[in-house]
Amino acid sequence: MIKIVPDPPESSPSLTTTTEKPFGTVDSNGIPMFTVRGGIPADDALAHATTLIECAEATAWDVVDHLHLNDKALVLGLIQQLDAAQALIAAVVDR
């Protein structure tokens, strides 16, 4: 029998939820102290990442007022990268 409509693609869990991902500081044994828990819905993880980026951007803007010209350029570049990352996350969440 020939199907008129093909089967939908199988959804991959890695696209809908997080995997365990260590990050940040390691202890004296070289083991990461922090880990993103596996199984968090992607939308929740992306929404939280957006909040973290907003906080980092606010901090960077506060720092700009206390720096010299070359340092300001570096921090302004950081702000632009944060803006780009936030736009990418929003593009995924908003679809």
C-alpha positions in Angstrom: 0.0 0.0 0.0 1.3 3.5 -0.9 0.8 6.2 1.7 -0.4 9.5 0.5 0.9 11.4 3.5 4.4 10.5 4.9 4.9 9.8 8.6 5.9 12.9 10.6 9.6 13.0 11.6 10.3 11.6 15.0 11.0 14.3 17.5 14.4 14.2 19.1 14.5 14.6 22.9 17.7 16.7 22.5 15.7 19.4 20.7 12.9 19.6 23.2 14.8 19.2 26.5 18.2 20.0 27.9 21.0 17.5 28.3 23.2 17.5 31.4 25.9 20.1 30.8 28.6 21.0 33.4 29.9 24.6 33.5 31.9 27.1 35.4 34.4 26.5 38.2 35.9 23.1 38.9 36.8 21.8 42.4 40.3 20.7 43.5 39.7 17.3 41.8 38.8 19.0 38.4 35.1 18.2 38.8 32.7 21.0 37.7 30.8 22.5 40.6 27.8 23.5 38.6 25.7 21.5 36.0 22.6 22.3 34.0 20.2 19.5 34.8 19.1 17.2 31.9 15.4 17.1 31.0 14.5 20.7 31.4 12.0 21.8 28.7 13.9 23.8 26.0 11.4 26.8 26.3 12.0 27.0 30.0 15.8 26.8 29.6 15.8 29.5 26.9 13.6 31.8 28.9 15.9 31.6 31.8 19.0 32.1 29.6 17.3 35.3 28.3 17.0 36.5 31.9 20.6 35.7 32.6 21.7 37.7 29.5 19.5 40.6 30.4 21.2 40.7 33.8 24.7 40.5 32.2 23.8 43.3 29.8 22.6 45.5 32.7 25.8 44.9 34.6 27.9 45.7 31.5 26.1 49.0 31.0 26.8 49.9 34.6 30.5 49.1 34.2 30.8 51.2 31.0 30.4 54.4 33.1 33.5 53.6 35.1 36.0 52.7 32.4 38.5 54.3 30.1 38.1 54.6 26.3 39.7 51.3 25.3 38.0 49.4 28.1 34.6 50.9 27.1 35.0 49.6 23.6 35.6 46.1 24.9 32.5 46.2 27.2 30.4 47.8 24.4 31.5 44.9 22.2 30.4 42.5 25.0 27.0 44.2 25.1 26.6 43.8 21.3 27.4 40.0 21.7 24.8 39.7 24.5 22.2 41.5 22.3 22.9 39.0 19.5 22.7 36.0 21.8 19.4 37.3 23.2 18.0 37.8 19.7 19.0 34.3 18.7 17.2 32.9 21.9 14.2 35.0 21.2 14.0 33.8 17.6 13.9 30.1 18.9 11.4 30.8 21.7 9.1 32.9 19.5 9.5 30.7 16.4 
